[in-house]
Amino acid sequence: MTLRPDPTIHRLLISSTARFVGEYEADGIAINLAWPDMMRTTVVGSSKRTALVISFEAPEPPKVVGTVIPNYEHVGDHVGAYLAVLFGKRFDSLGIVESHGRFGLPDASAYGVPYRISSPHNSDLPRVDIPVPLNFTEVQRIHKLLHGETDNVDVLRRFNAACQFYYRAVRNVDSDPEVAYLHLTMAGEILAGAEDVSDVDLLDEQLKAVLDQVTTALADRGAAARFLRSRLYQVKRRFKHVLNSFLDSDFFGRTEAEHGYGRLKHENIGDRLAAAYDLRSKYVHSGESFGRWISPGRSNDEVQLGRPVVADKEFSRTLQMAPTFVGLERIMRYCLLRFAETHFGIDLATEKPTVPSGATANAET
């Protein structure tokens, strides 16, 4: 006798490089831990992971000719991206276990791929910024996002895309740090495009004065000035301004770098954000490699500790100013969560941790 599963229930397997507890269940969605054999909850070695099963209900498609059977495999990446941003940890979607009354065999190859255990997004401790406990009951914070409960569909779409780039970044940094860094800058570009930014925010005093002169001098009722403004609204300016606007004093008061001199500072964060975007542009337009300079290191430094020695002096200055992957990842997660707090009202209230993730953290004094 064959016992068929419920065709309205769909389950996917996801894993995380961090250790989690607890479970979440609400309105047809459940997240439960999947245990190894003999109830062992840890695996010794660099492939230690937490496995979880995401279960949800969906109507059974009609049994008529021509019906397209929905493929729900994308749900794993969708939920995984939300979890990655919420907890600041790496998640990997392993595939479907059960869907439409059929069983699936997930891809467990991620378990055989080593990763840097000491990186903040892989450790077993909450992040130092917005330290959400590593307990799946905390998923209640993003209940509205999981269920799409928002009137602003366009903003939600942009936020989802930015989360996907963050999710890919923390998954790929150990194997391809340059592409992972680009994923983080893409997440920042999307957030920058989702925020309303005025002339006052994007233009400095000199540019505003010149545009005022153009508007006054030409008899075209400001058409020339409007044209110039449209060309001046560069993505880089928006990227720098919008991300900087989310980074408050609480962000700069803590760090995941082992040494204080390796942390991000408020006084030059604008220049560092601009350099991160310049690094992205240099790679995209000229193929200039930079992966070894920004890859996560033993001390989780968020900035370069000196000027990199490369042939191009301008590129050397850009590398010196640009945050490392660890620094830019911390920036992007913080900005994504603050964005979600502003636009979707998610609850980010947490207690400050006494011990941070990754290396020893330092509070700014």
SEDREN-585747 format. One record per residue (C-alpha): residue number from 1; residue in three letters; x, y, z. Coordinates in Angstrom, 1 decimal. Layout:
REM SEDREN-585747
     i    aa       c1       c2       c3
   NUM   ALA        X        Y        Z
...
This chain:
REM SEDREN-585747
     i    aa       c1       c2       c3
     1   MET      0.0      0.0      0.0
     2   THR      1.3      3.5     -0.9
     3   LEU      0.4      6.4      1.3
     4   ARG      0.2      9.6     -0.7
     5   PRO      1.0     13.0      0.9
     6   ASP     -1.6     15.8      0.9
     7   PRO     -1.4     17.6     -2.5
     8   THR     -2.2     20.9     -0.8
     9   ILE      0.9     20.8      1.5
    10   HIS      4.3     21.8      0.1
    11   ARG      7.6     21.4      2.0
    12   LEU     11.1     22.7      1.2
    13   LEU     14.4     22.0      2.9
    14   ILE     16.7     24.9      3.8
    15   SER     19.9     25.0      5.7
    16   SER     21.9     27.6      7.6
    17   THR     25.5     27.8      8.6
    18   ALA     24.4     29.0     12.1
    19   ARG     22.8     27.0     14.9
    20   PHE     19.1     27.8     15.5
    21   VAL     16.4     26.6     17.9
    22   GLY     12.6     27.1     18.0
    23   GLU      9.9     27.0     15.3
    24   TYR      7.4     29.3     13.7
    25   GLU      3.8     28.6     12.6
    26   ALA      1.2     31.1     11.5
    27   ASP     -1.5     31.4      8.8
    28   GLY     -0.6     28.4      6.7
    29   ILE      3.2     28.7      7.0
    30   ALA      5.5     26.7      9.3
    31   ILE      9.2     26.6      9.9
    32   ASN     10.5     23.5     11.8
    33   LEU     13.9     22.1     12.5
    34   ALA     14.9     19.0     10.6
    35   TRP     17.1     16.7     12.8
    36   PRO     20.0     14.5     11.8
    37   ASP     19.8     10.8     12.4
    38   MET     19.9      9.6     16.0
    39   MET     18.7     13.2     17.0
    40   ARG     22.3     14.6     16.6
    41   THR     22.0     18.4     16.4
    42   THR     25.6     19.1     15.4
    43   VAL     28.0     17.9     12.8
    44   VAL     31.7     18.2     13.5
    45   GLY     33.7     20.1     10.9
    46   SER     33.4     23.1      8.6
    47   SER     30.0     21.9      7.2
    48   LYS     28.2     22.2     10.5
    49   ARG     24.7     23.3      9.6
    50   THR     21.1     23.7     10.8
    51   ALA     18.5     22.1      8.6
    52   LEU     14.9     23.4      8.6
    53   VAL     11.7     22.5      6.7
    54   ILE      9.4     25.2      5.4
    55   SER      5.9     24.0      5.0
    56   PHE      2.9     25.9      3.6
    57   GLU     -0.5     25.3      2.2
    58   ALA     -1.7     26.1     -1.4
    59   PRO     -4.8     25.1     -3.2
    60   GLU     -4.7     22.0     -5.3
    61   PRO     -4.7     22.9     -9.0
    62   PRO     -7.8     21.7    -10.9
    63   LYS     -7.4     18.3    -12.6
    64   VAL     -8.3     19.4    -16.1
    65   VAL     -6.4     19.2    -19.4
    66   GLY     -4.1     22.2    -19.9
    67   THR     -3.6     23.1    -16.3
    68   VAL     -0.2     24.4    -15.5
    69   ILE      1.1     22.8    -12.3
    70   PRO      2.8     25.6    -10.1
    71   ASN      6.4     25.1     -9.2
    72   TYR      7.0     26.3     -5.7
    73   GLU     10.8     25.8     -5.6
    74   HIS     11.3     29.6     -5.6
    75   VAL      9.7     29.8     -2.2
    76   GLY     12.9     28.4     -0.6
    77   ASP     14.9     31.3     -1.9
    78   HIS     12.2     33.8     -1.1
    79   VAL     11.9     32.8      2.5
    80   GLY     15.6     32.1      2.8
    81   ALA     16.4     35.7      1.7
    82   TYR     14.0     37.1      4.4
    83   LEU     15.6     34.9      7.1
    84   ALA     19.1     35.9      6.0
    85   VAL     18.3     39.6      6.4
    86   LEU     16.4     39.1      9.6
    87   PHE     19.1     37.1     11.4
    88   GLY     22.1     38.3      9.4
    89   LYS     23.1     34.6      8.7
    90   ARG     23.7     32.5      5.7
    91   PHE     20.8     30.3      4.4
    92   ASP     20.8     27.9      1.4
    93   SER     17.7     26.5     -0.3
    94   LEU     18.2     22.8     -0.9
    95   GLY     15.0     22.1     -2.8
    96   ILE     11.5     20.5     -2.6
    97   VAL     10.8     17.6     -0.2
    98   GLU      7.1     17.4     -0.9
    99   SER      4.8     19.1     -3.4
   100   HIS      1.5     18.4     -5.3
   101   GLY      1.3     14.9     -3.7
   102   ARG      4.9     14.0     -4.8
   103   PHE      8.1     13.6     -2.9
   104   GLY     11.3     15.3     -3.9
   105   LEU     15.0     14.7     -3.2
   106   PRO     16.7     17.9     -2.0
   107   ASP     20.2     18.9     -3.1
   108   ALA     22.4     18.5      0.0
   109   SER     25.7     19.3     -1.8
   110   ALA     26.0     22.5      0.2
   111   TYR     26.9     20.4      3.2
   112   GLY     30.2     19.4      1.5
   113   VAL     31.3     22.9      0.8
   114   PRO     33.6     24.5      3.4
   115   TYR     33.0     28.1      4.6
   116   ARG     34.7     30.5      7.0
   117   ILE     33.1     29.7     10.4
   118   SER     34.3     32.9     12.0
   119   SER     32.5     35.2      9.6
   120   PRO     29.7     37.1     11.4
   121   HIS     27.1     35.7      9.0
   122   ASN     28.2     32.1      9.7
   123   SER     28.6     32.2     13.5
   124   ASP     26.3     30.7     16.1
   125   LEU     25.8     34.1     17.9
   126   PRO     23.3     36.9     17.2
   127   ARG     24.7     39.8     15.2
   128   VAL     25.9     42.9     17.1
   129   ASP     23.5     45.2     15.2
   130   ILE     19.8     44.5     15.7
   131   PRO     20.7     41.3     17.5
   132   VAL     17.7     39.1     16.7
   133   PRO     18.0     35.9     18.7
   134   LEU     18.7     32.8     16.6
   135   ASN     15.3     31.3     17.4
   136   PHE     12.7     30.8     14.7
   137   THR     10.0     32.2     16.9
   138   GLU     11.5     35.6     15.9
   139   VAL     10.1     35.1     12.4
   140   GLN      6.9     36.6     13.7
   141   ARG      8.7     40.0     13.3
   142   ILE      8.4     39.6      9.5
   143   HIS      4.9     38.1      9.4
   144   LYS      3.6     40.9      7.2
   145   LEU      6.4     40.4      4.7
   146   LEU      5.9     36.6      4.5
   147   HIS      2.2     37.1      3.8
   148   GLY      2.6     40.1      1.6
   149   GLU      0.5     42.3      3.9
   150   THR      1.3     45.7      2.5
   151   ASP     -0.5     48.2      0.2
   152   ASN      2.7     49.4     -1.4
   153   VAL      3.4     46.6     -3.8
   154   ASP      6.1     48.4     -5.7
   155   VAL      8.2     49.1     -2.6
   156   LEU      7.8     45.5     -1.4
   157   ARG      8.9     44.3     -4.8
   158   ARG     12.1     46.4     -4.6
   159   PHE     12.7     45.3     -1.1
   160   ASN     12.4     41.6     -2.0
   161   ALA     14.9     42.1     -4.9
   162   ALA     17.4     43.8     -2.5
   163   CYS     17.0     41.0      0.0
   164   GLN     17.7     38.4     -2.8
   165   PHE     21.0     40.2     -3.6
   166   TYR     22.0     40.2      0.1
   167   TYR     21.1     36.5      0.4
   168   ARG     23.3     35.7     -2.6
   169   ALA     26.1     37.7     -1.3
   170   VAL     26.5     35.8      2.0
   171   ARG     26.1     32.5      0.2
   172   ASN     28.8     33.2     -2.4
   173   VAL     31.5     35.3     -0.6
   174   ASP     33.7     32.3      0.3
   175   SER     33.8     31.1     -3.3
   176   ASP     33.5     34.4     -5.3
   177   PRO     34.1     37.5     -3.1
   178   GLU     34.0     39.9     -6.0
   179   VAL     30.6     38.8     -7.2
   180   ALA     29.4     38.7     -3.6
   181   TYR     30.5     42.3     -3.1
   182   LEU     28.7     43.3     -6.3
   183   HIS     25.5     41.7     -5.0
   184   LEU     25.7     43.9     -1.9
   185   THR     26.1     47.1     -4.0
   186   MET     23.2     46.0     -6.1
   187   ALA     21.1     45.6     -3.0
   188   GLY     22.1     49.2     -2.0
   189   GLU     21.2     50.5     -5.5
   190   ILE     17.7     49.0     -5.3
   191   LEU     17.1     50.5     -1.8
   192   ALA     18.4     53.9     -3.1
   193   GLY     16.0     53.7     -6.0
   194   ALA     13.1     53.0     -3.7
   195   GLU     13.5     56.1     -1.5
   196   ASP     12.3     59.6     -2.5
   197   VAL     15.3     61.9     -2.6
   198   SER     15.1     65.7     -3.3
   199   ASP     17.4     68.2     -4.9
   200   VAL     18.5     69.3     -1.5
   201   ASP     19.8     65.8     -0.7
   202   LEU     21.5     65.1     -4.0
   203   LEU     23.1     68.4     -5.0
   204   ASP     25.8     70.3     -3.2
   205   GLU     25.6     74.1     -2.8
   206   GLN     27.8     74.9     -5.8
   207   LEU     25.6     72.8     -8.1
   208   LYS     22.4     74.3     -6.8
   209   ALA     23.8     77.8     -7.3
   210   VAL     24.8     77.0    -10.9
   211   LEU     21.3     75.5    -11.6
   212   ASP     19.7     78.6    -10.2
   213   GLN     21.8     80.8    -12.5
   214   VAL     20.8     78.6    -15.5
   215   THR     17.1     78.9    -14.6
   216   THR     17.3     82.7    -14.3
   217   ALA     19.5     83.4    -17.3
   218   LEU     17.7     81.2    -20.0
   219   ALA     14.3     82.0    -21.4
   220   ASP     13.2     78.4    -21.4
   221   ARG     11.3     78.4    -18.1
   222   GLY     13.8     76.1    -16.5
   223   ALA     13.8     73.4    -19.1
   224   ALA     17.6     73.5    -19.3
   225   ALA     17.9     73.3    -15.5
   226   ARG     15.6     70.4    -15.4
   227   PHE     17.6     68.6    -18.0
   228   LEU     20.8     69.2    -16.1
   229   ARG     19.2     68.0    -12.8
   230   SER     18.1     64.7    -14.5
   231   ARG     21.7     64.1    -15.5
   232   LEU     23.1     65.0    -12.1
   233   TYR     20.9     62.5    -10.3
   234   GLN     23.5     59.8    -10.5
   235   VAL     23.0     56.3     -9.0
   236   LYS     26.2     56.8     -7.0
   237   ARG     24.8     60.0     -5.4
   238   ARG     21.6     58.2     -4.4
   239   PHE     23.5     55.2     -3.2
   240   LYS     25.7     57.2     -1.0
   241   HIS     22.9     59.5      0.4
   242   VAL     20.2     56.9      1.0
   243   LEU     22.5     54.3      2.7
   244   ASN     24.1     57.0      4.8
   245   SER     20.6     58.2      6.0
   246   PHE     19.9     54.7      7.5
   247   LEU     23.2     54.5      9.4
   248   ASP     22.6     56.1     12.8
   249   SER     24.8     56.5     15.9
   250   ASP     23.8     53.1     17.2
   251   PHE     25.3     51.5     14.1
   252   PHE     28.6     53.2     14.6
   253   GLY     28.6     52.5     18.4
   254   ARG     29.5     48.9     17.8
   255   THR     31.6     46.7     15.5
   256   GLU     32.3     43.1     14.7
   257   ALA     35.9     43.8     13.9
   258   GLU     38.3     42.3     16.4
   259   HIS     40.3     45.5     16.7
   260   GLY     38.9     49.0     17.1
   261   TYR     41.0     50.4     14.3
   262   GLY     39.3     47.9     11.9
   263   ARG     35.8     49.4     12.4
   264   LEU     33.7     51.7     10.3
   265   LYS     33.5     55.3     11.6
   266   HIS     30.8     57.9     11.1
   267   GLU     33.1     60.7     10.1
   268   ASN     34.1     59.2      6.7
   269   ILE     31.2     56.8      6.0
   270   GLY     30.0     58.9      3.0
   271   ASP     33.4     58.6      1.3
   272   ARG     33.5     54.8      2.1
   273   LEU     30.1     54.3      0.5
   274   ALA     31.1     56.2     -2.6
   275   ALA     34.3     54.1     -2.8
   276   ALA     32.3     50.9     -2.6
   277   TYR     30.2     52.0     -5.6
   278   ASP     33.4     53.0     -7.4
   279   LEU     34.9     49.6     -6.8
   280   ARG     31.8     48.0     -8.3
   281   SER     31.9     50.3    -11.3
   282   LYS     35.7     49.6    -11.8
   283   TYR     35.1     45.9    -11.9
   284   VAL     32.0     46.0    -14.1
   285   HIS     33.5     48.3    -16.7
   286   SER     37.2     47.3    -16.7
   287   GLY     37.3     43.9    -15.0
   288   GLU     39.7     45.1    -12.4
   289   SER     40.1     42.3     -9.8
   290   PHE     39.7     43.2     -6.1
   291   GLY     38.5     40.0     -4.4
   292   ARG     41.6     39.3     -2.3
   293   TRP     41.5     42.9     -0.8
   294   ILE     37.9     42.8      0.4
   295   SER     37.5     39.1      1.4
   296   PRO     36.6     38.3      5.0
   297   GLY     39.7     38.0      7.1
   298   ARG     40.7     36.5     10.4
   299   SER     40.0     39.7     12.4
   300   ASN     36.7     40.6     10.6
   301   ASP     38.1     44.0      9.8
   302   GLU     35.4     46.3      8.2
   303   VAL     38.0     48.6      6.5
   304   GLN     41.4     48.3      4.9
   305   LEU     44.3     48.5      7.3
   306   GLY     46.5     50.5      5.0
   307   ARG     46.7     51.3      1.3
   308   PRO     46.8     48.2     -1.1
   309   VAL     49.8     48.1     -3.4
   310   VAL     48.5     48.0     -7.0
   311   ALA     49.8     49.6    -10.2
   312   ASP     46.9     52.0    -10.5
   313   LYS     47.2     54.7     -7.8
   314   GLU     43.5     55.8     -8.2
   315   PHE     42.4     52.3     -7.8
   316   SER     44.6     51.9     -4.8
   317   ARG     42.9     54.9     -3.1
   318   THR     39.5     53.4     -3.9
   319   LEU     40.5     50.1     -2.4
   320   GLN     41.8     51.8      0.7
   321   MET     38.5     53.7      1.2
   322   ALA     36.0     51.0      0.3
   323   PRO     34.6     48.8      3.1
   324   THR     35.6     45.2      3.2
   325   PHE     33.0     42.6      2.5
   326   VAL     32.4     42.3      6.3
   327   GLY     31.9     46.0      6.6
   328   LEU     29.6     46.4      3.6
   329   GLU     27.6     43.3      4.6
   330   ARG     27.0     44.8      8.0
   331   ILE     26.0     48.1      6.4
   332   MET     23.5     46.5      4.0
   333   ARG     21.8     44.3      6.6
   334   TYR     21.3     47.3      8.8
   335   CYS     20.0     49.4      6.0
   336   LEU     17.6     46.6      4.8
   337   LEU     16.1     46.2      8.2
   338   ARG     15.8     49.9      8.8
   339   PHE     14.1     50.2      5.4
   340   ALA     11.7     47.4      6.4
   341   GLU     11.0     49.1      9.7
   342   THR     10.2     52.4      8.0
   343   HIS      8.1     51.1      5.1
   344   PHE      6.5     47.9      6.6
   345   GLY      6.5     48.6     10.3
   346   ILE      8.4     45.5     11.3
   347   ASP      9.5     45.3     15.0
   348   LEU     13.2     45.6     15.4
   349   ALA     13.3     46.1     19.2
   350   THR     16.0     43.8     20.7
   351   GLU     18.3     43.7     23.7
   352   LYS     21.9     44.6     23.0
   353   PRO     24.1     41.4     23.1
   354   THR     26.9     41.1     25.7
   355   VAL     28.9     39.0     23.2
   356   PRO     28.8     39.7     19.5
   357   SER     29.1     37.3     16.6
   358   GLY     32.3     36.6     14.8
   359   ALA     35.4     38.0     16.5
   360   THR     35.3     40.0     19.7
   361   ALA     33.3     43.2     19.2
   362   ASN     34.2     46.6     20.4
   363   ALA     31.9     49.3     21.6
   364   GLU     32.8     52.8     20.7
   365   THR     33.8     54.8     23.7
